[in-house]
Amino acid sequence: MQKIPLMLAKAGMILARDVFRGNSPIGMPLCGKGTELTDSLIVRFENMDVQTVHVEGHPVWEEGECSVDDLLRQLDSRFSKTLQEPLNVALYNIYKAYLTRCMGGDSDKQAR
């Protein structure tokens, strides 16, 4: 899940959280989680003062941000000396699955 400015939202992205008027959770709900964004829906959000939306995955990469592959290489490096320990293997697998799921990495890659 990634929080992005509405101006970076594109048709086809899927909402990861409900959208409320004025981005306030006590505001009027405008659209529900799981809704696919369309151009007309984005324009409607702009007209209702929505500034940001939470979308599934990690579709927008900003300058200086690490890619999924970079993050997975860093994870491998951090755990390289301790993967003989069962608890460390479990932590490694949990974190790798989390990064892959949340950052939109290749789901076909298997954890160690």
Secondary structure, DSSP 4 states (H G I P E B T S, - for coil): -EEEEGGG--TT-BBSS-EEGGG-TTS-EEE-TTPBP-HHHHHHHHHTT--EEEESS-----TTPPPHHHHHHHHHHHHTTTTTSHHHHHHHHHHHHHHHHHHT--TTSPP-
